[in-house]
Amino acid sequence: MNRGYRTSFGPPVTPKIIKNLMIANAAVFLAQALSPYVGALGVVIPERVWNHFEFWRPFTYMWLHSVGGLPWHLLMNMFMLWMFGSQLALYWGDKRFLRYYLTCGVGAGFLIATLPYVPVVAGWTPMTAELGYRTLGASGAVMGVLLAFSFTWPDRTIQLLFPPIPLKAIWLIPLLLFFEATSGAPNVSHLGHVGGLAIGWIYLVNEGKTPGAPTLKTAKLRYQRYVMRKKLRAVHDEARRERDRNDNDRTFH
């Protein structure tokens, strides 16, 4: 029997919910290409959401992607959804996965529409141009999917393509955030990405079905274990140094 590691590219099966989500995103992308009004009516614009009560935008924005040239925005999001979402949907079931996906996407949309108003409402700044920024894409929902995958199988090894290195799933999100922060890529919704992660984290903790999702309690316990291990190492190191001193003090005749 071969007990070595099994490697594969992508999931063995693509669940129906993943296929339907990919088809829906592709269909909306085609509609955007045919009519600019589709994107104009669907993107998240904070000022339009709250000043004009267009509350559908935090939902519709997550089905839209950048049009013009090669559809890298759409392709990257759908690739990540297929690669990681398929395994999660197979494990969770279609209904649970869809609820989570929509919650992450819509939740991130409302954060995108709301947080730019915080400094304005607090009186720190006047009305700014950020309230008119347009945001679109499934990235918030997809980041939530990546988070759930990394919490469900934290020790699973992922072979990255760029850079070509193996990585445990639990480190996937920190690595992506690092690349995003240092790449300097324009027109990236950092708030949308972090918003999807925050909403996903809250959802998983409240749902209570993902033991790997850390909470404040588990973080406190891990810190306490870290402090205890550090103290034990200090005691062992001191005992070793004491033995070494005793050995050096021996007199031989």
N, C-alpha and C positions, 0 to 999 in steps of 0.2 A: 504494500500500500504506500502510495506517495503521500507523505505527510508535510510536504513543502507548502509554501505559500501559493495561493491561487490568485492570479492577477487577471483583470479584465478591463476593457474600455467601456465605460458606461454601464447602465443597469441591464440585467438579463431580460427584463420585461418592461415595457412602457405602459403604465396603467391608463385606463380610459380617461380619468380626470386630467392627467398630464397632457394627453393628446388633445382633449377638448380645450384646455387652456392655451396650448400652443396654436391651435387652429383659430381660436377667438382673437388672439393677439395678431396673428397674420392677417385675418380678415379686416380687423380695424386698421392695420397698417396700409392695406390696399385701399380702404375707404379714405384714409388720409391722403394718399397719393392722388386719388381722383378728385378730392374736394378739400380745399384748405379750411373750410368751415368746420370740419370734423375736429381738427386739432384746436381751432380757436374756441370752440364751445366746450372742449373737454379738459384742457390743461388746468392745473391748479394755479390760480393767481390770488394771493391773499386778499387783495383789495376787492376782488370780485366775489370771493366767498363770503366775507363778512359785511362789506358795505352794501352789497347788492343781493345778499342772501342766496347765492348760487351754490347751494350745499351739495349738489350732485358732483361737483368738480373733484373732491377728494376720493370719489369712487371712479369716475371716468378717466382720470389722468393715468391710472395704472394700466390701462389698455392701450395707451398711445406711446409711440416711439418716434424718434427723430427721423424725418423724411428728407432725402436729398443725398445723392451719392450712394455708396454701398450701405446697406442697412446694418451696420455693425452694432448699433445700440440694441436693436431687436434681436439679432443673432446671438449676441453675448448673453442677454437675459434669458432667452429661450434655451440656450445650451446649458446654462447653470440650472435652470428649472428642470430640464430633462435629466441632467447628470445626477443631481442630488435630490430633486423632488420626487423622482420615480421611486427610489428606494424608500423614501419616507412615506409616500402614498401607499405603497405595497404593505408596509408595516402598520400604518395607521388606519387605512381604509379611505375611500374617496371622500366621504362626508366630513370626517374629522379633518382631513387635509385641506379641503376647500374652505371650511370655516376658518382655519388658521391662516391660510394664504390670504383670504379676503380681509381678515382682521388686521394682519400686518400691513397690507397695502393701504387700506382705508385709514387705519390709525396713523400711518406715516403721512398720509395726505393731509389729515387734519393738523398734525404737528407742523407740516410745511406751511399751512395756511395761517396757523395761530401764533407760533413762536416769534415771527418777525414783528408782531404787534406788541410783544411784552415790553421792550424798551420805550415804545411810544406811549402805552397806557401808563407805565411807571413814571413818565415824564423825563426820562433820561435823554431822549432824542425826539426831534420833530418827526413828522411823517417822512419816510425815506423812500427811495426808489425801489428798495427791496420788496415793498408791498405790491409792486407791479410785476415782479419777476414771474416768469412762466416755468412751471415744472411739469415734466411728464415722464412716464416710464414705469416699468414693473420692478425697478431695482429695490424699492422698499420691501415689497412682498418677497422677492427672491432672497434678499438678505435675511429675512425672517426664516426662510426655508433652510438656508445655510446654517443659521444658528441652531435650529431644531435638529438638523442632521449631526452637527458637532456635539450637541449635548446627548443625543441618543446613542451615538457610536463614537465616543471621544478618543478611543484608542485605535480606531481603524486607520490604517495607513493609506494616504492619498499620494499618488505620484503626480506632482505638478508638471505642467508643460513649460511654463515660463515663470521662474527658473525651473529647470528639470531636476527637482530634488524631491525625495520622499518626505512626507509630513504627516504627523498625527492630526486627525480631524479637529481636535480641540484647539489647535493652533491656527486653523484656517482663517477664522475671523480676525484675530490680531494681525496676521500677516496681510490680509486684504486691506485692513484699515491703515497699516503702515505704508503699503504701496500707494494707497489713495492719498495719504497725507503728504507723501514725498514726491509723487509723480508730477505735480503741478499741472495736471490735465485741466483744461478749461471746461466750464459748463457742466461740472459734476455736482449733483445735489448731495452734499455731505449730510445735510439735515435729513434728507429723505432716507439715506442709507442708515444713519444712526437711529433715526426714528423707527425704521422697520425692525432694527435690532432691539430697541427698547420695548416696543409694543410686543414683539415676539417673546422676549424674556418675561415680561409681566404675564402674558397669556399662559406660557408654559408653567410658571410657578403657581399661578392661581388654579390651573387645570389639575396640577398635581399628578400627572401621569408620566412625567419624564424625570426619573430620579437624578439624571445628570445635570439638570438645570439648577445652578447654584442659587441659594437664597442668602439673606443676611445671616441667618442662623448657621447654615453650613459654612459660610465664609468665616464666621467667628470660630467655629469648631476647628476648621483647617488652620486658622492662625494660632489657636491654642496648641494644636498638635505641633505646628512649626516651632513655637517657642519652647515646648517641652523637649522636642528633638534637639534643639539648639543647646538647651541646658544639659541634656544627657551627653552630647558631644563634648561640651566643656568639661564635664566631670570626668569622662573617659580620657580626654587629653591631659587633664591635670594628673590623673592616676598614672598615665603612661610616663609623663615627665618625672613624676616622683620615683617610679621604678628605674628610670634611666639615671636619676641622680644617685639612687642607692647603689646601682651597679657601678657607677663611676667612683663612688666613695670606698669601695672594697679594697682592702690591702692584702696583697698576696706575698707569701714568704717562700 
